[in-house]
Amino acid sequence: MYLSAAMIPTTMKWLAPSAVRYRVRIAFLAHLVGAVVAYALAWAVRFDGFTPTEYLPPALRALPALLVLRGAFVYRYALMRGMCRYFGSSDVRRIAWAVGMSEAVFVVMCSLQRPGISPVPCSF
């Protein structure tokens, strides 16, 4: 479908037309990249900035499970619909619920030490 200038939100006019066409996919990938960055920062905070080498393989093996869970919950709670221009409190609730639920399932998976996911160190 061809997008005319009138159909493109004013906040997106600086993007190339092909980027506007794929903005949902770009936003979804940006969300997953943010999840990877948050996961890496969580490991850095857990070990005061330096992750010991013996914990790096479990962290990398658990990362795909986290990304699948986060992507599934983002899709399930329809976080990529709508426009950022009309972002409201209901959107914040949906984001918090999706991220919280995916994180809770991930913690349960790691605490049960499912096959394929090595033990992840916990402080609780």
N, CA, C and O atoms as CSV, one atom per row, in Angstrom:
chain,resi,resn,atom,element,x,y,z
A,1,MET,N,N,0.836,-1.175,0.000
A,1,MET,CA,C,0.000,0.000,0.000
A,1,MET,C,C,0.878,1.233,0.000
A,1,MET,O,O,1.845,1.310,0.758
A,2,TYR,N,N,0.556,2.178,-0.825
A,2,TYR,CA,C,1.303,3.414,-0.914
A,2,TYR,C,C,0.838,4.370,0.185
A,2,TYR,O,O,-0.361,4.559,0.383
A,3,LEU,N,N,1.792,4.967,0.894
A,3,LEU,CA,C,1.465,5.928,1.946
A,3,LEU,C,C,1.669,7.340,1.428
A,3,LEU,O,O,2.755,7.700,0.975
A,4,SER,N,N,0.626,8.120,1.500
A,4,SER,CA,C,0.758,9.516,1.111
A,4,SER,C,C,1.263,10.319,2.299
A,4,SER,O,O,1.248,9.837,3.432
A,5,ALA,N,N,1.706,11.528,2.043
A,5,ALA,CA,C,2.232,12.375,3.115
A,5,ALA,C,C,1.163,12.675,4.157
A,5,ALA,O,O,1.491,12.875,5.327
A,6,ALA,N,N,-0.099,12.712,3.766
A,6,ALA,CA,C,-1.176,13.004,4.712
A,6,ALA,C,C,-1.422,11.851,5.670
A,6,ALA,O,O,-1.937,12.059,6.769
A,7,MET,N,N,-1.058,10.630,5.266
A,7,MET,CA,C,-1.303,9.456,6.101
A,7,MET,C,C,-0.200,9.236,7.132
A,7,MET,O,O,-0.405,8.506,8.102
A,8,ILE,N,N,0.953,9.847,6.945
A,8,ILE,CA,C,2.090,9.642,7.833
A,8,ILE,C,C,1.982,10.610,9.004
A,8,ILE,O,O,1.829,11.813,8.789
A,9,PRO,N,N,2.059,10.115,10.240
A,9,PRO,CA,C,2.011,11.018,11.392
A,9,PRO,C,C,3.151,12.025,11.338
A,9,PRO,O,O,4.213,11.743,10.783
A,10,THR,N,N,2.929,13.188,11.912
A,10,THR,CA,C,3.942,14.246,11.841
A,10,THR,C,C,5.230,13.848,12.542
A,10,THR,O,O,6.300,14.333,12.176
A,11,THR,N,N,5.153,12.982,13.536
A,11,THR,CA,C,6.364,12.566,14.232
A,11,THR,C,C,7.195,11.602,13.394
A,11,THR,O,O,8.357,11.359,13.721
A,12,MET,N,N,6.630,11.045,12.322
A,12,MET,CA,C,7.324,10.064,11.508
A,12,MET,C,C,7.751,10.613,10.148
A,12,MET,O,O,8.312,9.863,9.349
A,13,LYS,N,N,7.512,11.870,9.859
A,13,LYS,CA,C,7.798,12.407,8.535
A,13,LYS,C,C,9.278,12.428,8.207
A,13,LYS,O,O,9.641,12.437,7.031
A,14,TRP,N,N,10.141,12.437,9.208
A,14,TRP,CA,C,11.572,12.470,8.942
A,14,TRP,C,C,12.106,11.104,8.526
A,14,TRP,O,O,13.219,11.012,8.009
A,15,LEU,N,N,11.328,10.035,8.744
A,15,LEU,CA,C,11.757,8.694,8.358
A,15,LEU,C,C,11.566,8.474,6.862
A,15,LEU,O,O,10.704,9.090,6.235
A,16,ALA,N,N,12.369,7.605,6.313
A,16,ALA,CA,C,12.195,7.225,4.914
A,16,ALA,C,C,10.851,6.507,4.766
A,16,ALA,O,O,10.400,5.850,5.703
A,17,PRO,N,N,10.215,6.624,3.615
A,17,PRO,CA,C,8.916,5.963,3.433
A,17,PRO,C,C,8.962,4.462,3.682
A,17,PRO,O,O,7.991,3.903,4.191
A,18,SER,N,N,10.053,3.797,3.341
A,18,SER,CA,C,10.132,2.360,3.592
A,18,SER,C,C,10.197,2.061,5.086
A,18,SER,O,O,9.673,1.045,5.541
A,19,ALA,N,N,10.842,2.947,5.854
A,19,ALA,CA,C,10.903,2.753,7.301
A,19,ALA,C,C,9.535,2.952,7.931
A,19,ALA,O,O,9.197,2.269,8.898
A,20,VAL,N,N,8.742,3.876,7.401
A,20,VAL,CA,C,7.391,4.098,7.914
A,20,VAL,C,C,6.541,2.860,7.652
A,20,VAL,O,O,5.731,2.469,8.493
A,21,ARG,N,N,6.724,2.253,6.504
A,21,ARG,CA,C,5.962,1.068,6.144
A,21,ARG,C,C,6.253,-0.089,7.104
A,21,ARG,O,O,5.370,-0.900,7.385
A,22,TYR,N,N,7.485,-0.167,7.603
A,22,TYR,CA,C,7.889,-1.255,8.485
A,22,TYR,C,C,8.047,-0.812,9.937
A,22,TYR,O,O,8.794,-1.436,10.691
A,23,ARG,N,N,7.367,0.238,10.334
A,23,ARG,CA,C,7.569,0.798,11.666
A,23,ARG,C,C,7.185,-0.164,12.794
A,23,ARG,O,O,7.796,-0.113,13.861
A,24,VAL,N,N,6.203,-1.031,12.597
A,24,VAL,CA,C,5.824,-1.989,13.635
A,24,VAL,C,C,6.950,-2.998,13.835
A,24,VAL,O,O,7.301,-3.330,14.967
A,25,ARG,N,N,7.512,-3.481,12.734
A,25,ARG,CA,C,8.633,-4.426,12.839
A,25,ARG,C,C,9.853,-3.762,13.459
A,25,ARG,O,O,10.548,-4.368,14.275
A,26,ILE,N,N,10.111,-2.527,13.075
A,26,ILE,CA,C,11.250,-1.797,13.634
A,26,ILE,C,C,11.039,-1.583,15.134
A,26,ILE,O,O,11.974,-1.743,15.919
A,27,ALA,N,N,9.833,-1.227,15.531
A,27,ALA,CA,C,9.539,-1.028,16.956
A,27,ALA,C,C,9.669,-2.331,17.731
A,27,ALA,O,O,10.173,-2.340,18.854
A,28,PHE,N,N,9.214,-3.441,17.133
A,28,PHE,CA,C,9.326,-4.743,17.785
A,28,PHE,C,C,10.795,-5.116,17.968
A,28,PHE,O,O,11.182,-5.579,19.041
A,29,LEU,N,N,11.614,-4.922,16.943
A,29,LEU,CA,C,13.047,-5.208,17.062
A,29,LEU,C,C,13.711,-4.291,18.081
A,29,LEU,O,O,14.581,-4.727,18.834
A,30,ALA,N,N,13.310,-3.033,18.108
A,30,ALA,CA,C,13.861,-2.107,19.104
A,30,ALA,C,C,13.490,-2.558,20.515
A,30,ALA,O,O,14.292,-2.425,21.439
A,31,HIS,N,N,12.303,-3.079,20.682
A,31,HIS,CA,C,11.892,-3.587,21.989
A,31,HIS,C,C,12.757,-4.778,22.399
A,31,HIS,O,O,13.178,-4.874,23.552
A,32,LEU,N,N,13.021,-5.684,21.460
A,32,LEU,CA,C,13.862,-6.840,21.766
A,32,LEU,C,C,15.307,-6.427,22.043
A,32,LEU,O,O,15.957,-7.004,22.914
A,33,VAL,N,N,15.809,-5.445,21.318
A,33,VAL,CA,C,17.162,-4.940,21.590
A,33,VAL,C,C,17.205,-4.317,22.985
A,33,VAL,O,O,18.180,-4.490,23.717
A,34,GLY,N,N,16.154,-3.600,23.347
A,34,GLY,CA,C,16.074,-3.040,24.700
A,34,GLY,C,C,16.060,-4.118,25.764
A,34,GLY,O,O,16.636,-3.945,26.838
A,35,ALA,N,N,15.395,-5.244,25.466
A,35,ALA,CA,C,15.379,-6.364,26.413
A,35,ALA,C,C,16.769,-6.957,26.580
A,35,ALA,O,O,17.159,-7.317,27.691
A,36,VAL,N,N,17.519,-7.061,25.491
A,36,VAL,CA,C,18.894,-7.580,25.566
A,36,VAL,C,C,19.774,-6.637,26.377
A,36,VAL,O,O,20.562,-7.087,27.209
A,37,VAL,N,N,19.646,-5.342,26.144
A,37,VAL,CA,C,20.440,-4.354,26.889
A,37,VAL,C,C,20.079,-4.394,28.369
A,37,VAL,O,O,20.963,-4.346,29.224
A,38,ALA,N,N,18.789,-4.481,28.678
A,38,ALA,CA,C,18.370,-4.555,30.085
A,38,ALA,C,C,18.879,-5.823,30.746
A,38,ALA,O,O,19.278,-5.798,31.910
A,39,TYR,N,N,18.869,-6.928,30.020
A,39,TYR,CA,C,19.372,-8.202,30.541
A,39,TYR,C,C,20.873,-8.105,30.830
A,39,TYR,O,O,21.342,-8.562,31.872
A,40,ALA,N,N,21.622,-7.507,29.896
A,40,ALA,CA,C,23.063,-7.341,30.106
A,40,ALA,C,C,23.347,-6.412,31.287
A,40,ALA,O,O,24.259,-6.666,32.073
A,41,LEU,N,N,22.576,-5.352,31.409
A,41,LEU,CA,C,22.756,-4.443,32.540
A,41,LEU,C,C,22.387,-5.108,33.864
A,41,LEU,O,O,23.019,-4.847,34.887
A,42,ALA,N,N,21.365,-5.967,33.847
A,42,ALA,CA,C,20.991,-6.687,35.066
A,42,ALA,C,C,22.118,-7.601,35.522
A,42,ALA,O,O,22.390,-7.701,36.719
A,43,TRP,N,N,22.778,-8.270,34.579
A,43,TRP,CA,C,23.922,-9.115,34.939
A,43,TRP,C,C,25.073,-8.266,35.459
A,43,TRP,O,O,25.754,-8.655,36.408
A,44,ALA,N,N,25.293,-7.115,34.845
A,44,ALA,CA,C,26.369,-6.231,35.296
A,44,ALA,C,C,26.099,-5.713,36.707
A,44,ALA,O,O,27.013,-5.642,37.528
A,45,VAL,N,N,24.861,-5.354,36.987
A,45,VAL,CA,C,24.501,-4.876,38.324
A,45,VAL,C,C,24.604,-6.013,39.337
A,45,VAL,O,O,25.054,-5.812,40.465
A,46,ARG,N,N,24.183,-7.207,38.926
A,46,ARG,CA,C,24.217,-8.364,39.831
A,46,ARG,C,C,25.634,-8.654,40.316
A,46,ARG,O,O,25.839,-9.023,41.472
A,47,PHE,N,N,26.603,-8.487,39.431
A,47,PHE,CA,C,27.992,-8.792,39.774
A,47,PHE,C,C,28.851,-7.536,39.884
A,47,PHE,O,O,30.063,-7.611,39.678
A,48,ASP,N,N,28.273,-6.411,40.194
A,48,ASP,CA,C,28.987,-5.144,40.385
A,48,ASP,C,C,29.841,-4.757,39.183
A,48,ASP,O,O,30.982,-4.321,39.335
A,49,GLY,N,N,29.286,-4.918,38.009
A,49,GLY,CA,C,29.935,-4.436,36.798
A,49,GLY,C,C,30.772,-5.443,36.048
A,49,GLY,O,O,31.118,-5.196,34.893
A,50,PHE,N,N,31.110,-6.560,36.644
A,50,PHE,CA,C,31.945,-7.553,35.969
A,50,PHE,C,C,31.329,-8.930,36.168
A,50,PHE,O,O,31.274,-9.431,37.291
A,51,THR,N,N,30.864,-9.545,35.083
A,51,THR,CA,C,30.265,-10.871,35.159
A,51,THR,C,C,31.373,-11.920,35.098
A,51,THR,O,O,32.139,-11.944,34.135
A,52,PRO,N,N,31.473,-12.789,36.108
A,52,PRO,CA,C,32.494,-13.843,36.071
A,52,PRO,C,C,32.299,-14.752,34.853
A,52,PRO,O,O,31.174,-14.971,34.403
A,53,THR,N,N,33.392,-15.268,34.337
A,53,THR,CA,C,33.330,-16.071,33.110
A,53,THR,C,C,32.516,-17.349,33.275
A,53,THR,O,O,31.959,-17.843,32.295
A,54,GLU,N,N,32.430,-17.894,34.480
A,54,GLU,CA,C,31.647,-19.126,34.651
A,54,GLU,C,C,30.142,-18.872,34.551
A,54,GLU,O,O,29.378,-19.811,34.330
A,55,TYR,N,N,29.703,-17.624,34.708
A,55,TYR,CA,C,28.285,-17.308,34.600
A,55,TYR,C,C,27.892,-16.788,33.220
A,55,TYR,O,O,26.705,-16.609,32.947
A,56,LEU,N,N,28.854,-16.547,32.359
A,56,LEU,CA,C,28.542,-16.051,31.022
A,56,LEU,C,C,27.801,-17.080,30.164
A,56,LEU,O,O,26.808,-16.716,29.536
A,57,PRO,N,N,28.235,-18.359,30.103
A,57,PRO,CA,C,27.472,-19.331,29.303
A,57,PRO,C,C,26.020,-19.511,29.754
A,57,PRO,O,O,25.134,-19.561,28.901
A,58,PRO,N,N,25.737,-19.612,31.066
A,58,PRO,CA,C,24.315,-19.705,31.441
A,58,PRO,C,C,23.513,-18.471,31.043
A,58,PRO,O,O,22.350,-18.571,30.650
A,59,ALA,N,N,24.140,-17.323,31.147
A,59,ALA,CA,C,23.436,-16.093,30.764
A,59,ALA,C,C,23.120,-16.093,29.277
A,59,ALA,O,O,22.018,-15.714,28.880
A,60,LEU,N,N,24.058,-16.508,28.463
A,60,LEU,CA,C,23.833,-16.520,27.018
A,60,LEU,C,C,22.853,-17.618,26.608
A,60,LEU,O,O,22.111,-17.446,25.642
A,61,ARG,N,N,22.838,-18.741,27.325
A,61,ARG,CA,C,21.875,-19.795,27.013
A,61,ARG,C,C,20.457,-19.401,27.431
A,61,ARG,O,O,19.491,-19.847,26.812
A,62,ALA,N,N,20.319,-18.594,28.446
A,62,ALA,CA,C,18.986,-18.174,28.902
A,62,ALA,C,C,18.426,-17.020,28.074
A,62,ALA,O,O,17.217,-16.791,28.072
A,63,LEU,N,N,19.290,-16.296,27.374
A,63,LEU,CA,C,18.847,-15.124,26.612
A,63,LEU,C,C,17.809,-15.446,25.541
A,63,LEU,O,O,16.822,-14.717,25.449
A,64,PRO,N,N,17.966,-16.492,24.721
A,64,PRO,CA,C,16.911,-16.782,23.731
A,64,PRO,C,C,15.550,-17.051,24.365
A,64,PRO,O,O,14.523,-16.637,23.828
A,65,ALA,N,N,15.534,-17.743,25.506
A,65,ALA,CA,C,14.253,-17.990,26.185
A,65,ALA,C,C,13.619,-16.677,26.612
A,65,ALA,O,O,12.409,-16.494,26.477
A,66,LEU,N,N,14.435,-15.760,27.128
A,66,LEU,CA,C,13.911,-14.457,27.525
A,66,LEU,C,C,13.343,-13.705,26.325
A,66,LEU,O,O,12.273,-13.102,26.422
A,67,LEU,N,N,14.047,-13.735,25.200
A,67,LEU,CA,C,13.580,-13.016,24.015
A,67,LEU,C,C,12.292,-13.625,23.460
A,67,LEU,O,O,11.402,-12.897,23.020
A,68,VAL,N,N,12.189,-14.946,23.477
A,68,VAL,CA,C,10.955,-15.588,23.007
A,68,VAL,C,C,9.787,-15.218,23.923
A,68,VAL,O,O,8.700,-14.885,23.452
A,69,LEU,N,N,10.020,-15.279,25.224
A,69,LEU,CA,C,8.957,-14.917,26.171
A,69,LEU,C,C,8.556,-13.458,26.023
A,69,LEU,O,O,7.369,-13.136,25.976
A,70,ARG,N,N,9.544,-12.580,25.950
A,70,ARG,CA,C,9.229,-11.154,25.832
A,70,ARG,C,C,8.496,-10.871,24.534
A,70,ARG,O,O,7.524,-10.116,24.526
A,71,GLY,N,N,8.946,-11.466,23.435
A,71,GLY,CA,C,8.264,-11.271,22.158
A,71,GLY,C,C,6.845,-11.799,22.171
A,71,GLY,O,O,5.941,-11.171,21.620
A,72,ALA,N,N,6.641,-12.960,22.800
A,72,ALA,CA,C,5.294,-13.537,22.874
A,72,ALA,C,C,4.363,-12.661,23.702
A,72,ALA,O,O,3.208,-12.464,23.326
A,73,PHE,N,N,4.844,-12.138,24.814
A,73,PHE,CA,C,3.980,-11.300,25.646
A,73,PHE,C,C,3.743,-9.935,25.006
A,73,PHE,O,O,2.664,-9.363,25.161
A,74,VAL,N,N,4.722,-9.413,24.298
A,74,VAL,CA,C,4.513,-8.153,23.569
A,74,VAL,C,C,3.443,-8.349,22.498
A,74,VAL,O,O,2.573,-7.499,22.309
A,75,TYR,N,N,3.521,-9.479,21.806
A,75,TYR,CA,C,2.515,-9.773,20.786
A,75,TYR,C,C,1.145,-10.016,21.426
A,75,TYR,O,O,0.131,-9.513,20.942
A,76,ARG,N,N,1.122,-10.783,22.504
A,76,ARG,CA,C,-0.143,-11.140,23.173
A,76,ARG,C,C,-0.887,-9.915,23.688
A,76,ARG,O,O,-2.110,-9.833,23.569
A,77,TYR,N,N,-0.168,-8.984,24.248
A,77,TYR,CA,C,-0.811,-7.791,24.804
A,77,TYR,C,C,-0.857,-6.628,23.813
A,77,TYR,O,O,-1.141,-5.494,24.198
A,78,ALA,N,N,-0.583,-6.904,22.558
A,78,ALA,CA,C,-0.728,-5.949,21.442
A,78,ALA,C,C,-0.047,-4.618,21.723
A,78,ALA,O,O,-0.654,-3.555,21.597
A,79,LEU,N,N,1.230,-4.695,22.107
A,79,LEU,CA,C,1.941,-3.458,22.427
A,79,LEU,C,C,2.379,-2.696,21.191
A,79,LEU,O,O,2.746,-1.524,21.285
A,80,MET,N,N,2.348,-3.333,20.049
A,80,MET,CA,C,2.816,-2.664,18.841
A,80,MET,C,C,1.679,-2.073,18.010
A,80,MET,O,O,1.891,-1.683,16.861
A,81,ARG,N,N,0.505,-2.007,18.567
A,81,ARG,CA,C,-0.591,-1.385,17.828
A,81,ARG,C,C,-0.733,0.064,18.281
A,81,ARG,O,O,-0.222,0.446,19.334
A,82,GLY,N,N,-1.409,0.842,17.504
A,82,GLY,CA,C,-1.617,2.232,17.877
A,82,GLY,C,C,-0.442,3.113,17.499
A,82,GLY,O,O,0.521,2.666,16.875
A,83,MET,N,N,-0.540,4.350,17.882
A,83,MET,CA,C,0.484,5.326,17.548
A,83,MET,C,C,1.059,5.907,18.827
A,83,MET,O,O,0.328,6.134,19.791
A,84,CYS,N,N,2.343,6.145,18.842
A,84,CYS,CA,C,2.997,6.730,20.013
A,84,CYS,C,C,2.464,8.120,20.307
A,84,CYS,O,O,2.584,8.615,21.427
A,85,ARG,N,N,1.892,8.731,19.325
A,85,ARG,CA,C,1.352,10.072,19.480
A,85,ARG,C,C,0.210,10.095,20.497
A,85,ARG,O,O,0.014,11.092,21.192
A,86,TYR,N,N,-0.532,9.006,20.580
A,86,TYR,CA,C,-1.670,8.913,21.478
A,86,TYR,C,C,-1.404,7.913,22.598
A,86,TYR,O,O,-2.263,7.094,22.926
A,87,PHE,N,N,-0.246,7.981,23.164
A,87,PHE,CA,C,0.208,7.071,24.209
A,87,PHE,C,C,-0.422,7.497,25.525
A,87,PHE,O,O,-0.331,8.662,25.912
A,88,GLY,N,N,-1.066,6.552,26.219
A,88,GLY,CA,C,-1.748,6.907,27.456
A,88,GLY,C,C,-1.475,5.944,28.578
A,88,GLY,O,O,-0.616,5.068,28.471
A,89,SER,N,N,-2.215,6.110,29.661
A,89,SER,CA,C,-2.007,5.280,30.845
A,89,SER,C,C,-2.375,3.827,30.598
A,89,SER,O,O,-1.782,2.932,31.201
A,90,SER,N,N,-3.339,3.575,29.727
A,90,SER,CA,C,-3.676,2.172,29.422
A,90,SER,C,C,-2.519,1.483,28.707
A,90,SER,O,O,-2.295,0.288,28.897
A,91,ASP,N,N,-1.786,2.227,27.889
A,91,ASP,CA,C,-0.611,1.666,27.226
A,91,ASP,C,C,0.492,1.361,28.232
A,91,ASP,O,O,1.174,0.344,28.116
A,92,VAL,N,N,0.667,2.226,29.205
A,92,VAL,CA,C,1.681,1.994,30.241
A,92,VAL,C,C,1.319,0.742,31.041
A,92,VAL,O,O,2.191,-0.062,31.372
A,93,ARG,N,N,0.042,0.581,31.347
A,93,ARG,CA,C,-0.403,-0.621,32.069
A,93,ARG,C,C,-0.139,-1.884,31.263
A,93,ARG,O,O,0.326,-2.885,31.808
A,94,ARG,N,N,-0.435,-1.842,29.962
A,94,ARG,CA,C,-0.199,-3.017,29.116
A,94,ARG,C,C,1.284,-3.349,29.023
A,94,ARG,O,O,1.657,-4.522,29.059
A,95,ILE,N,N,2.133,-2.336,28.904
A,95,ILE,CA,C,3.580,-2.562,28.839
A,95,ILE,C,C,4.067,-3.160,30.153
A,95,ILE,O,O,4.804,-4.146,30.152
A,96,ALA,N,N,3.660,-2.572,31.266
A,96,ALA,CA,C,4.090,-3.083,32.572
A,96,ALA,C,C,3.607,-4.510,32.779
A,96,ALA,O,O,4.351,-5.340,33.302
A,97,TRP,N,N,2.385,-4.808,32.383
A,97,TRP,CA,C,1.847,-6.155,32.546
A,97,TRP,C,C,2.605,-7.156,31.672
A,97,TRP,O,O,2.960,-8.239,32.138
A,98,ALA,N,N,2.853,-6.806,30.423
A,98,ALA,CA,C,3.551,-7.717,29.503
A,98,ALA,C,C,4.977,-7.983,29.955
A,98,ALA,O,O,5.422,-9.131,29.969
A,99,VAL,N,N,5.691,-6.933,30.323
A,99,VAL,CA,C,7.077,-7.101,30.770
A,99,VAL,C,C,7.106,-7.848,32.099
A,99,VAL,O,O,7.931,-8.743,32.284
A,100,GLY,N,N,6.230,-7.500,33.013
A,100,GLY,CA,C,6.188,-8.177,34.310
A,100,GLY,C,C,5.848,-9.649,34.193
A,100,GLY,O,O,6.473,-10.483,34.849
A,101,MET,N,N,4.864,-9.982,33.366
A,101,MET,CA,C,4.481,-11.379,33.194
A,101,MET,C,C,5.576,-12.183,32.502
A,101,MET,O,O,5.852,-13.316,32.895
A,102,SER,N,N,6.201,-11.609,31.478
A,102,SER,CA,C,7.276,-12.344,30.800
A,102,SER,C,C,8.456,-12.545,31.738
A,102,SER,O,O,9.106,-13.590,31.708
A,103,GLU,N,N,8.732,-11.567,32.557
A,103,GLU,CA,C,9.829,-11.697,33.520
A,103,GLU,C,C,9.503,-12.723,34.596
A,103,GLU,O,O,10.378,-13.483,35.014
A,104,ALA,N,N,8.260,-12.753,35.047
A,104,ALA,CA,C,7.857,-13.739,36.055
A,104,ALA,C,C,7.970,-15.157,35.510
A,104,ALA,O,O,8.462,-16.047,36.204
A,105,VAL,N,N,7.524,-15.376,34.282
A,105,VAL,CA,C,7.641,-16.699,33.667
A,105,VAL,C,C,9.109,-17.067,33.489
A,105,VAL,O,O,9.489,-18.220,33.692
A,106,PHE,N,N,9.938,-16.094,33.110
A,106,PHE,CA,C,11.368,-16.338,32.933
A,106,PHE,C,C,12.029,-16.718,34.261
A,106,PHE,O,O,12.854,-17.631,34.299
A,107,VAL,N,N,11.682,-16.043,35.326
A,107,VAL,CA,C,12.254,-16.354,36.642
A,107,VAL,C,C,11.828,-17.748,37.080
A,107,VAL,O,O,12.641,-18.503,37.615
A,108,VAL,N,N,10.570,-18.100,36.860
A,108,VAL,CA,C,10.099,-19.444,37.214
A,108,VAL,C,C,10.839,-20.490,36.383
A,108,VAL,O,O,11.251,-21.522,36.911
A,109,MET,N,N,11.010,-20.231,35.092
A,109,MET,CA,C,11.737,-21.169,34.245
A,109,MET,C,C,13.165,-21.359,34.735
A,109,MET,O,O,13.662,-22.484,34.799
A,110,CYS,N,N,13.817,-20.269,35.077
A,110,CYS,CA,C,15.205,-20.354,35.538
A,110,CYS,C,C,15.298,-21.013,36.907
A,110,CYS,O,O,16.252,-21.742,37.178
A,111,SER,N,N,14.334,-20.768,37.760
A,111,SER,CA,C,14.392,-21.377,39.094
A,111,SER,C,C,14.090,-22.864,39.043
A,111,SER,O,O,14.556,-23.615,39.901
A,112,LEU,N,N,13.319,-23.305,38.054
A,112,LEU,CA,C,13.049,-24.725,37.886
A,112,LEU,C,C,14.161,-25.435,37.125
A,112,LEU,O,O,14.165,-26.661,37.018
A,113,GLN,N,N,15.098,-24.662,36.602
A,113,GLN,CA,C,16.221,-25.174,35.830
A,113,GLN,C,C,15.752,-26.099,34.719
A,113,GLN,O,O,16.114,-27.274,34.658
A,114,ARG,N,N,14.939,-25.531,33.849
A,114,ARG,CA,C,14.426,-26.284,32.715
A,114,ARG,C,C,15.569,-26.799,31.858
A,114,ARG,O,O,16.648,-26.205,31.864
A,115,PRO,N,N,15.365,-27.897,31.111
A,115,PRO,CA,C,16.413,-28.384,30.216
A,115,PRO,C,C,16.800,-27.316,29.193
A,115,PRO,O,O,15.938,-26.680,28.588
A,116,GLY,N,N,18.078,-27.134,29.014
A,116,GLY,CA,C,18.571,-26.128,28.064
A,116,GLY,C,C,18.885,-24.798,28.712
A,116,GLY,O,O,19.582,-23.972,28.122
A,117,ILE,N,N,18.386,-24.578,29.910
A,117,ILE,CA,C,18.693,-23.333,30.612
A,117,ILE,C,C,19.466,-23.703,31.887
A,117,ILE,O,O,18.936,-24.361,32.783
A,118,SER,N,N,20.691,-23.278,31.941
A,118,SER,CA,C,21.530,-23.588,33.114
A,118,SER,C,C,21.097,-22.748,34.293
A,118,SER,O,O,20.408,-21.741,34.129
A,119,PRO,N,N,21.502,-23.163,35.488
A,119,PRO,CA,C,21.126,-22.386,36.674
A,119,PRO,C,C,21.588,-20.932,36.571
A,119,PRO,O,O,22.739,-20.651,36.235
A,120,VAL,N,N,20.693,-20.044,36.859
A,120,VAL,CA,C,21.013,-18.621,36.875
A,120,VAL,C,C,21.120,-18.205,38.329
A,120,VAL,O,O,20.219,-18.494,39.116
A,121,PRO,N,N,22.199,-17.533,38.707
A,121,PRO,CA,C,22.356,-17.166,40.116
A,121,PRO,C,C,21.266,-16.197,40.564
A,121,PRO,O,O,20.934,-15.246,39.856
A,122,CYS,N,N,20.728,-16.447,41.719
A,122,CYS,CA,C,19.685,-15.598,42.280
A,122,CYS,C,C,20.120,-15.109,43.659
A,122,CYS,O,O,20.890,-15.777,44.348
A,123,SER,N,N,19.628,-13.954,44.048
A,123,SER,CA,C,19.980,-13.389,45.341
A,123,SER,C,C,18.857,-13.550,46.355
A,123,SER,O,O,18.978,-13.072,47.483
A,124,PHE,N,N,17.778,-14.205,45.984
A,124,PHE,CA,C,16.662,-14.314,46.925
A,124,PHE,C,C,16.631,-15.610,47.634
A,124,PHE,O,O,15.746,-15.843,48.458
